[in-house]
Amino acid sequence: MRVQATALTDWALACLRALDVPEDDARTVADSLVQTSLWGIDSHGIARLPHYLDRLSRGSDRARPRIVVTTTGPCTAQIDGGAGLGIVVAHQANHVAIDIARRNGLAAVGVANSGHCGAIGLYTRAAARAGLIGLAFTHSDKIAAPHGGQEPFFGTNPLSIAFPRAGGEPVCLDMATTAIPWNRVMNARREGATLPPGVVIDARGQETVDAQAAHALRPLGGADYGHKGYGLALVIDLLCGPLNGNPFGPHIAPMYSELDTPRQIGAFFIVIDPQRFAGGPMLAAVVEQMARELAAQPGQPKVPGDPELASEGRRRIDGIPIELGLRAEMRDWSQRLGIDAVG
């Protein structure tokens, strides 16, 4: 089934309102999830809303959190998310970072006590659209085996960096430090699909394509070069966890179990004003020049972010695909909350 973005947004808004999420916050979450689905990032799009609804209904994500912003220096701030929805908390933290960078040229903002913040590229793109350079990091509970190990220890611990681009959407790198995100495993389990080879291991440490048997993700780089993804995951966990007073890896409440326990997820945002540097006035134009030169190369390489824009163009016309398992979850939540189902 394919559903238009506007219909999915309306459904998400109705669900969130039914669970007492304030209107502005509900709009932020709904728009963010649907935008992520439009980009083709189905692991972090509308498919995650049923999970957020489950945590809201149990109180481990709070519909009306008390978010506290503490200025800790001319270029730094700390955000306590009050166990709120991670997308709401992360957008607020990113806005704080953007404001600081506009005033002082550079910002570093840490987040504590938050929930899952969705696709990290949402935030860096917002900074880049404002003419700034955005960097963002977050972490999660243990779902990835360290290089050389076979038991999960770190999360997917993604990072994103985005640059402004003259006349177009930002160039945006948005990537996990694992071969695939764990949410892709969850989607495969729900839909009865297999996984690509080389991305997960089973409980014996053996490679598998069976989503049901997946025990841990492999780090980016796979069996031979996984030290690269593993190293990135470790330093990102330190930035998002201990630096902000949050737990790390195996000490974070699991996303899909212990649903009554707040997760205490962290994030870290860095925003840079390019105008404070020699190439700043021309940076956006040079980014566009680089993209054009790359596209003129044999094979027509795309810059990071362009595949998502192409997906958005198609899905705004054709609709966002909703697999059978997700459709059933959405129908179930519609019934539980007494709202109209989608499709």
DOZA-119289 format. One record per atom (N, C-alpha, C, O): residue in one letter; x, y, z. Coordinates in steps of 0.1 Angstrom, whole numbers, plus 5000, padded with zeros to 4 digits. Example, Ala and Ser with C-alpha at 12.3 -4.5 7.8 and 13.67 -1.06 7.14 Angstrom:
BEGIN
A513249435078
A512349555078
A513249675078
A514249675085
S512849785071
S513749895071
S512950005079
S513450115080
END
This chain:
BEGIN
M500849885000
M500050005000
M500950125000
M501950135007
R500550224992
R501250354992
R500350464997
R499150464993
V500850545005
V500050655012
V500650785009
V501950795011
Q499950885006
Q500451015004
Q500951075017
Q500451045028
A502051155016
A502651215028
A501751295037
A501751285049
T500851365030
T499851445038
T498951365047
T498651395058
A498551245041
A497651155049
A498451095061
A497851085072
L499651055059
L500451005070
L500751105080
L500651075092
T500951235076
T501151335086
T499951355094
T500051375107
D498751365088
D497551385095
D497251265105
D496851285116
W497551145101
W497351025110
W498351035122
W497951015133
A499551065119
A500551085130
A500151185140
A500251165152
L499651305135
L499251415143
L498051365152
L498051395164
A497151295146
A495951245154
A496351155165
A495851165176
C497351065162
C497850965172
C498551045184
C498251015195
L499351135180
L500151205191
L499251295199
L499351305211
R498251365193
R497351445200
R496551355210
R496251395221
A496151235206
A495351145214
A496151105227
A495551065237
L497451115226
L498251075237
L498851205244
L499851195251
D498151315242
D498451445250
D499751515246
D500251585254
V500251485234
V501451555230
V500951695225
V500051705217
P501551805230
P501151935226
P501251955211
P502051895204
E500352045206
E500252055191
E501552085184
E501852025174
D502352185189
D503652215182
D504552095182
D505252065172
D504652025193
D505551905194
D504951795185
D505751725179
A503651775185
A503151675176
A503451695162
A503751605154
R503351825158
R503651865144
R505151835141
R505451795130
T505951865151
T507451845149
T507751705146
T508451665137
V507151615155
V507351475153
V506751415140
V507451345133
A505551455138
A504851405126
A505651445113
A505951365104
D505951575112
D506651625100
D508051555099
D508451525088
S508751535110
S510051475109
S510051335104
S510851295096
L509051255110
L508951115106
L508551095091
L509051015084
V507551175087
V507151165073
V508251215064
V508451155053
Q508951325067
Q510051375059
Q511051265057
Q511651245047
T511351195068
T512351085068
T511950975058
T512750915051
S510650945059
S510050845050
S510150885035
S510450815026
L509851015033
L510051075019
L511451055014
L511651025002
W512351075023
W513751055019
W514150905016
W515250885010
G513250815019
G513550675017
G514250605028
G514650495027
I514350675039
I515050625051
I513950555060
I513550605070
D513450445055
D512350375061
D512650325075
D511750305083
S513950305078
S514250255091
S513950355102
S513850315114
H513950485099
H513750595108
H512450675106
H512350785112
G511650635096
G510550715092
G509250685100
G509350655112
I508150685093
I506850665100
I506750535106
I505850515115
A507550435102
A507550305108
A507850305123
A507550215131
R508550415128
R508950425142
R507850485150
R507950475163
L506850545145
L505750605153
L505150505162
L504850545174
P504750385158
P504050295167
P504950265180
P504450255191
H506250265178
H507150245190
H507050365199
H506950355211
Y507150485193
Y506950605202
Y505650615209
Y505550655220
L504550575202
L503250565208
L503250475220
L502650495230
D503950355218
D503950255229
D504650315241
D504150305252
R505750385239
R506450445250
R505750565257
R505650575269
L505050645248
L504250745254
L503150695262
L502850745273
S502450585258
S501350525265
S501850465279
S501050455288
R503050425279
R503650375292
R504350475300
R504650455312
G504550595295
G505150705303
G506650705303
G507250795309
S507350615295
S508750615295
S509250725285
S510450775286
D508450765276
D508650895269
D507450985273
D506350945273
R507851105278
R506851195283
R506251285273
R506951345265
A504951295273
A504251375263
A504551525265
A504651605256
R504651565278
R504851705281
R506151715290
R505951745302
P507251695285
P508451695294
P508851835298
P508451935292
R509551845309
R510151975313
R511651975307
R512551915313
I511752045296
I513052055289
I513852175295
I513352285295
V515052155300
V515852255307
V517052285298
V517852195295
V517252415295
V518352465287
V519252545296
V518852635302
T520552495298
T521452565306
T522652615298
T523352535292
T522852745298
T524052805291
T525252785299
T525252825311
T526252715294
T527452685301
T528652765297
T529752745303
G528552845287
G529652925282
G529253005270
G528052985265
P530153095264
P529753175253
P529253085241
P528453135233
C529852965240
C529552885228
C529052745232
C528952655223
T528652725244
T528152595248
T526852595256
T526552695263
A526152485256
A524952475264
A524652325266
A525152245259
Q523952305277
Q523552165280
Q521952165281
Q521352245287
I521452055275
I519952045275
I519551915282
I520151805280
D518651925292
D518051815299
D516751795292
D515851875293
G516551675286
G515351655278
G514151615286
G513051605280
G514351585299
G513151555307
G512451425303
G511251415305
A513151335297
A512651205292
A511551235281
A510551155280
G511651335274
G510751365263
G511051295250
G512051225249
L510151305241
L510351245228
L511651305222
L511851425222
G512451215217
G513851255213
G513851355202
G514651445201
I512851345192
I512751435181
I512451575186
I513051675181
V511651585195
V511251715201
V512451775208
V512851895206
V513151705216
V514351745224
V515451785214
V516051895216
A515751705204
A516851725195
A516651855187
A517551925184
H515351875182
H515151995174
H515352115183
H515952215178
Q514952115195
Q515152225204
Q516652255206
Q517152365206
A517452145209
A518852155211
A519552215199
A520452295200
N519152165187
N519752205175
N519452355172
N520252435168
H518252405176
H517852545174
H518752625184
H519152735180
V518952575196
V519852645205
V521252665199
V521852765200
A521752555193
A523052555187
A523152655176
A524152725174
I522152655167
I522052755156
I522152895161
I522852975156
D521352925171
D521353065177
D522653105182
D523153215180
I523353015190
I524653045195
I525653065184
I526453155185
A525652975174
A526552995163
A526453125155
A527353185151
R525153165153
R524953295147
R525553405154
R526053505148
R525453395168
R525953505176
R527553505177
R528153605176
N528053385179
N529453365184
N530353285174
N531453275177
G529753235163
G530553175153
G530653025154
G530952955145
L530452975166
L530552825169
L529752785181
L529552865190
A529152665180
A528352625191
A528552475193
A528752395184
A528552435206
A528552285210
A527552265220
A527552325231
V526552185217
V525352165226
V525152015229
V525051935220
G525151985242
G524951845246
G523551825251
G522951915256
V523151695249
V521751655253
V521851545263
V522551445260
A521051555273
A520951445283
A519451405285
A518551485282
N519251275289
N517951235294
N516851255283
N515851315286
S517051195271
S516151215260
S515751075255
S516350975259
G514851075245
G514450955238
G515150945225
G515951035221
H514750845217
H515250825203
H514950945195
H513850985194
C515951005188
C515751135181
C515551115166
C515651215158
G515350995161
G515050975147
G516350985138
G517450965143
A516051025126
A517151045116
A518051165120
A517451275120
I519251145122
I520151255127
I520351365116
I520651485120
G520151335104
G520251435093
G519151535093
G519351635087
L518051515100
L517051615102
L517651745107
L517251855103
Y518651735116
Y519151845124
Y520251915116
Y520352045116
T521151845111
T522251905103
T521751975091
T522252085087
R520651925084
R520051995073
R519452125077
R519552225070
A518852125089
A518252255094
A519352355095
A519152475092
A520452325101
A521552415102
A522152465089
A522352585087
A522252375080
A522852405066
A521852495059
A522252585052
R520552475060
R519552555054
R519652705059
R519252795052
A520152715071
A520352845077
A521652905073
A522053015079
G522452845064
G523652895060
G524852855068
G525952905067
L524652765077
L525652715087
L526152575083
L525552515075
I527152525090
I527652385089
I527152315101
I527452355113
G526452205099
G525852135111
G526551995112
G526751925103
L526851965125
L527351835128
L526451775139
L526151855149
A526051655139
A525251595149
A525651445151
A526051375142
F525451405164
F525851275168
F524751225178
F524251305186
T524551095178
T523751035189
T524150895191
T524950835183
H523550825201
H524050685204
H522750605208
H521650665209
S522950485211
S521850395215
S522350285223
S523550265226
D521450195227
D521750075235
D522549975227
D522749995215
K523049875234
K523949775227
K523249685217
K522349605220
I523549705204
I523049625193
I524149595183
I523849525173
A525349645185
A526449625176
A527649555183
A528049605194
A528149455177
A529349395182
A530649475179
A530749515168
P531549495188
P532749565185
P533649475176
P533449355175
H534449535168
H535349465159
H536149365167
H536849395177
G536149235163
G536849135170
G535949065180
G536348965186
G534749115183
G533849055193
G532648995186
G532449015174
Q531748935194
Q530548885189
Q529348915198
Q528248875194
E529548975209
E528449025217
E528149165215
E529149245214
P526849215214
P526649355212
P527149435224
P527049395236
F527649555221
F528149645231
F527749795228
F527249865237
F527949845216
F527649975212
F526349975204
F525849875200
G525750095202
G524650115193
G525050145179
G526250125176
T524150185171
T524450225157
T525250355157
T525950385147
N525050435167
N525850555170
N526050645157
N527250655153
P525050695151
P525150765138
P525750905139
P525850965150
L526250955128
L526751085127
L526151155114
L525851085105
S526151285114
S525651355102
S526451485102
S526751555112
I526851525090
I527451655087
I526851715074
I526651645064
A526451835075
A525751895064
A526352035061
A526652115070
F526452065048
F526952195043
F525852265035
F525152205027
P525852405036
P524952475027
P525352465012
P526552455009
R524352465003
R524652444989
R523852554981
R522652564982
A524552634974
A523852744966
A522852684957
A523052594949
G521652744958
G520552704948
G519952574950
G519152524942
G520252504962
G519652374963
G519652324978
G520152404987
E519252204980
E519252144993
E520652114998
E521552104989
P520952115011
P522352095016
P522951955011
P522251865008
V524251955010
V524951835010
V524951775024
V525451835033
C524451655025
C524251595039
C524751455040
C524151365033
L525751425047
L526151295051
L525351255063
L525451325073
D524751145063
D523951085074
D524150935074
D523650865065
M524850885084
M525250745083
M525450685097
M525750755107
A525050555098
A525350485110
A526850435110
A527450435100
T527250405122
T528650345123
T528550195122
T529650125124
T527450135119
T527249995117
T526849975102
T526550075095
A526949845098
A526649825084
A525249865080
A525049915069
I524349835088
I522949885086
I522349925100
I522949895110
P521250005100
P520650035113
P519849925118
P519349835111
W519749915132
W519049805138
W517549805134
W516849705133
N517049925132
N515649935128
N515349865115
N514249825112
R516349855106
R516149775094
R515949625097
R515249555091
V516649575107
V516449445112
V514949425117
V514349325114
M514549525125
M513149525131
M512149525119
M511149445120
N512349605109
N511449605098
N511449475091
N510349425087
A512649415089
A512649285082
A511949175091
A511349085085
R512049175104
R511349085112
R509849105111
R509149005110
R509449225111
R507949255110
R507449205096
R506349155096
E508249225085
E507749185072
E508149045067
E507749015056
G508848975075
G509348845071
G510348845060
G510448755052
A511148945060
A512148965049
A513548915054
A513748905066
T514448885044
T515848855047
T516748975047
T516349075042
L517848965053
L518849075054
L519949055043
L520148935039
P520649155039
P521849145031
P522949065038
P522949065050
P523748995031
P524848925037
P525849015043
P526149125038
G526548975054
G527649045059
G527349165069
G528249235072
V526049175073
V525749295081
V525349255095
V525349345104
V524949125098
V524649085112
V525248955115
V525548875106
I525348925128
I525848795132
I524748735141
I523948805147
D524748595143
D523848535152
D524448515166
D525548565168
A523748445175
A524248435188
A525548355190
A526248365200
R525948285179
R527148205179
R528348285172
R529448235171
G528048415168
G529048495162
G529148465147
G530148505141
Q528148385141
Q528248355127
Q527448445119
Q526348495123
E527848475107
E527148555098
E525748495094
E525648365093
T524748575093
T523348525090
T522648625082
T522948745083
V521648585074
V520748675067
V519348665073
V518448735068
D519148585083
D517848565090
D517648675100
D518348675110
A516648755097
A516448865107
A516048815121
A516448885131
Q515348705121
Q514948655134
Q516148605142
Q516148605155
A517148565136
A518348505142
A519448615145
A520448585152
A519148735140
A520148845142
A520348875157
A519448905164
H521648865161
H521948895175
H522749025177
H522549085187
A523549055167
A524249185168
A524649235153
A524749155144
L524649365152
L525049425139
L526649415138
L527349415148
R527049415126
R528549425124
R528849575123
R527949655118
P530049625127
P530349765125
P530649785111
P530949695103
L530549915107
L530849955093
L532249915089
L533249935097
G532349845078
G533649795074
G533649645074
G534549575068
G532649585081
G532549435080
G533549355087
G534249415096
A533649235084
A534549145091
A536049185090
A536749165100
D536449235079
D537849265077
D538249415082
D539349435087
Y537349505080
Y537649645082
Y536749715092
Y536649835092
G536149635100
G535149685110
G535749765121
G535049835129
H537149775122
H537749855132
H537450005130
H537450085139
K537050035117
K536750175114
K535450215120
K535350315127
G534350135117
G533050165123
G533050155138
G532450235145
Y533750055143
Y533850035158
Y534550155165
Y534050195175
G535650205159
G536250325165
G535350445165
G535350515175
L534650465154
L533750575153
L532650565164
L532250655171
A532050445165
A531050415175
A531450445189
A530750505197
L532650405192
L533250435205
L533350575209
L532850625219
V533950655200
V534050805203
V532750875203
V532550965211
I531850835194
I530550895194
I529750865207
I529050955212
D529950745212
D529250715225
D529850795236
D529050835245
L531150825236
L531750905246
L531151055245
L530951115255
L531051105233
L530551235231
L529051245236
L528751345242
C528251145233
C526851155236
C526451105249
C525551145256
G527251005254
G526950945267
G527651015279
G527151115284
P528850965283
P529551015295
P529751175295
P529651235305
L530051235283
L530251375283
L529051455288
L529151565294
N527851395285
N526651465289
N525951405302
N524851435305
G526751315309
G526151255321
G525151145318
G524451105327
N525151085306
N524350975302
N525050845303
N526350845303
P524350735304
P525050605303
P525550575289
P525150645279
F526350475287
F526850435274
F526450295271
F526150215280
G526450255258
G526250125253
G525350035261
G524150045262
P526049935268
P525249825275
P524449875287
P523749805293
H524750005291
H524050055303
H522850145300
H522150195308
I522550155287
I521350225282
I520150135281
I520250015277
A518950175286
A517750095285
A517450055270
A517450145262
P517249925268
P517049885254
P515849955247
P514849975254
M515949975234
M514850045227
M513649965227
M512550015229
Y513749835224
Y512549755221
Y512149655232
Y511249575231
S512849675243
S512349605256
S512549705267
S513049815265
E512149665279
E512149755290
E511349885286
E511849995289
L510249865280
L509549975275
L508950075285
L508550185282
D508950035298
D508550125308
D509650205314
D509450285323
T510850185309
T512050255315
T512550365305
T512850335294
P512650485310
P513250595302
P514650555298
P515350495305
R515050595285
R516250545280
R517450635283
R518550575282
Q517350755286
Q518450845289
Q519450855278
Q520650835279
I518850875266
I519750885254
I520351025253
I519651125258
G521551035248
G522151165246
G522351195231
G522151115223
A522751325229
A523151365216
A524151485217
A524251535228
F524751515206
F525751625206
F525651695193
F525751635182
F525551825194
F525351915182
F526452015181
F526752085191
I527052025170
I528152135167
I527652205155
I527352145145
V527652335156
V527252425145
V528352535143
V528752595153
I528752555131
I529752645127
I529252745117
I528552715108
D529652875120
D529252975110
D530452985100
D531553035104
P530252955087
P531352955078
P531853095075
P532953115070
Q531053195078
Q531453335075
Q532653375084
Q533253475081
R532953295094
R534053335103
R535353285097
R536453295103
F535353215085
F536553155079
F536753215065
F535853265059
A537953195060
A538353265048
A537453225036
A537153305028
G537053095035
G536253055024
G534753065026
G533953025017
G534353125037
G532953125041
G532053195031
G530953135027
P532353315026
P531453385017
P531153305004
P530053324998
M532053215000
M531853144987
M531552994990
M531452914980
L531452955002
L531452815005
L530252744998
L530352644992
A529052805000
A527852734994
A527952724979
A527552624973
A528552824972
A528752824958
A529752714954
A529552644944
V530852694962
V531852594959
V531252454961
V531552364954
V530452444971
V529752314974
V528952274961
V528952154957
E528252364956
E527452344944
E528352314932
E528052224924
Q529452384931
Q530452354920
Q531052214921
Q531152144912
M531352174934
M531852034936
M530851934932
M531151834926
A529551954935
A528451864932
A528351854917
A528251734911
R528451964909
R528351954895
R529551884889
R529451804880
E530751914894
E531951844889
E531951694891
E532351614883
L531451654903
L531251514906
L530251444896
L530551334891
A529151514894
A528151454885
A528651444871
A528051364863
A529651524867
A530251514853
A531251404852
A531751374841
Q531651344863
Q532551234862
Q531951104857
Q530751094857
P532751014852
P532150884847
P531350814858
P531850814870
G530250764855
G529350714865
G528450804872
G527550774879
Q528650934870
Q527851044875
Q527651034891
Q526451014895
P528751034898
P528551014913
P527651124919
P527751244915
K526851084929
K526051184936
K526651224949
K527451154955
V526451344953
V526851394966
V525951344977
V524751314974
P526451324989
P525551275000
P524351375001
P524451495001
G523151305002
G521951385003
G521151384990
G519951384991
D521751374979
D521051374966
D520151244964
D519051264959
P520651124968
P519751014967
P518451034975
P517350984970
E518551094987
E517351114994
E516351214987
E515151204988
L516951314981
L516151414974
L515451354962
L514251384959
A516151254955
A515551184944
A514351104949
A513351094943
S514551034960
S513450954966
S512351044970
S511151004967
E512551154976
E511451244980
E510651284967
E509451294968
G511351314956
G510651354944
G509651244940
G508551274936
R510151124940
R509251014936
R508150984946
R507050964941
R508450984959
R507450954968
R506351054970
R505251024975
R506751184968
R505651284968
R504651264958
R503451304959
I505051204947
I504051164936
I503451034938
I502151024938
D504250934941
D503750794941
D503150754955
D502450654956
G503550824965
G503150794979
G504350714986
G505250674979
I504150704999
I505150635007
I504750495009
I503550465013
P505550395006
P505150255007
P505050215022
P505850245030
I503850145025
I503550095038
I503449945037
I502549895031
E504449875043
E504449725042
E503249665051
E502649735059
L502949545048
L501749485054
L501849485070
L500949515077
G503049445075
G503249445089
G503049585096
G502349595106
L503649685089
L503449815095
L501949865093
L501449925103
R501349825082
R499949865081
R499049805092
R498149875097
A499349685096
A498649615107
A498849695120
A497949715128
E500149735123
E500449815135
E499649945135
E499149985145
M499650005123
M498950135122
M497450125124
M496850205131
R496850015119
R495449985121
R495149965136
R494150005141
D496049885142
D495849855156
D495949985165
D495050005174
W496850075162
W496950195170
W495750285167
W495250355176
S495250285155
S494050365151
S492850315160
S492150405165
Q492750185161
Q491650135169
Q491850165184
Q490850205191
R493050155189
R493350175203
R493050325207
R492550355218
L493350415198
L493250555200
L491950615196
L491650735198
G491150535189
G489850585184
G489950685173
G489150785173
I490850675164
I491050765153
I490850685140
I490850565139
D490750765129
D490550705116
D491850635111
D492950695113
A491650515105
A492850445100
A493250515087
A492550585081
V494550485083
V495050535070
V494850435059
V495050315061
G494350475048
G494150385037
G492950295038
G492750215029
END
